[in-house]
Amino acid sequence: MNTTKPAPECRTYSAAETARILGIGKSTLTDHVRAGTADHLQPIRVGEALRFPMTVIDDLAGGAA
């Protein structure tokens, strides 16, 4: 019997993916997060990494991702 669970589906985008989807540079995105002007993107810090919920970014991009 196989008892291994399938890997959970990723529900976030990296900063690089988010920047590409939004058509901006990664450094611009991270600058806005640091300045507090990107709170509407609901950034998530995981250690030093930045992640963004797919639902938020997809809604903002009009589902273009």
C-alpha positions as CSV (number, residue, x, y, z in Angstrom):
1,M,0.0,0.0,0.0
2,N,1.3,3.4,-1.0
3,T,0.9,5.8,2.0
4,T,2.8,8.8,0.6
5,K,0.8,12.0,0.2
6,P,1.0,14.0,-3.0
7,A,2.9,17.3,-2.7
8,P,0.6,20.1,-1.9
9,E,-0.2,22.5,-4.8
10,C,1.6,25.8,-4.5
11,R,-0.8,28.7,-3.9
12,T,1.6,31.6,-4.0
13,Y,3.9,33.3,-6.5
14,S,7.5,34.3,-5.8
15,A,8.5,37.9,-6.0
16,A,10.0,37.3,-9.4
17,E,6.8,35.6,-10.7
18,T,4.7,38.4,-9.3
19,A,6.8,41.1,-10.8
20,R,6.7,39.4,-14.2
21,I,2.9,39.0,-14.1
22,L,2.5,42.7,-13.1
23,G,5.0,43.9,-15.7
24,I,7.4,45.5,-13.2
25,G,10.9,44.8,-12.0
26,K,11.5,42.5,-9.0
27,S,13.4,45.3,-7.3
28,T,10.6,47.7,-7.8
29,L,8.2,45.2,-6.3
30,T,10.4,44.6,-3.3
31,D,11.0,48.3,-2.8
32,H,7.2,48.9,-2.6
33,V,6.8,46.0,-0.1
34,R,9.5,47.5,2.1
35,A,8.0,51.0,1.8
36,G,4.5,49.6,2.8
37,T,2.9,50.7,-0.5
38,A,2.1,47.2,-1.7
39,D,-0.1,46.0,1.2
40,H,-2.9,45.5,-1.3
41,L,-0.8,42.6,-2.8
42,Q,-0.8,40.9,0.6
43,P,2.9,40.0,0.7
44,I,3.9,37.0,2.8
45,R,7.4,36.8,4.3
46,V,8.8,33.3,4.5
47,G,12.3,33.8,6.1
48,E,13.9,36.2,3.6
49,A,11.7,35.2,0.7
50,L,8.6,37.1,-0.4
51,R,5.5,35.2,-1.6
52,F,2.2,36.6,-2.9
53,P,-1.1,34.8,-2.9
54,M,-2.1,33.6,-6.4
55,T,-5.7,34.6,-5.9
56,V,-4.8,38.2,-5.1
57,I,-2.3,38.5,-8.0
58,D,-4.5,36.7,-10.5
59,D,-7.5,38.9,-9.6
60,L,-5.3,42.1,-9.9
61,A,-3.9,40.9,-13.3
62,G,-7.4,40.0,-14.6
63,G,-6.6,36.3,-14.6
64,A,-3.7,36.8,-17.1
65,A,-1.3,34.6,-15.2
